[in-house]
């Protein structure tokens, strides 16, 4: 997760369309448990994911799982 990114922009950076469907795919890959913490789903307009026990949504440096069927360039991560 980089500063200013949302789930759709993460998808775009990795070569996938920056759409609600791509954002939802990342959201589903991380709920309920992602690599850094337990996540809960929130509205895509509010970031799409919220870390349990922390106010606010995604933060720079948060690590996320990608959907299993996505083959992403490791250099883009």
Buried (B, 14 or more C-beta within 10 A) or exposed (E): BEEEBBBBBBBBBBEBEBEBEBBBBBBEBBBEEBEBBEBEBBEBEEBBBBBEEEEEBBEEEBEBBBBEEBEBEEEEE
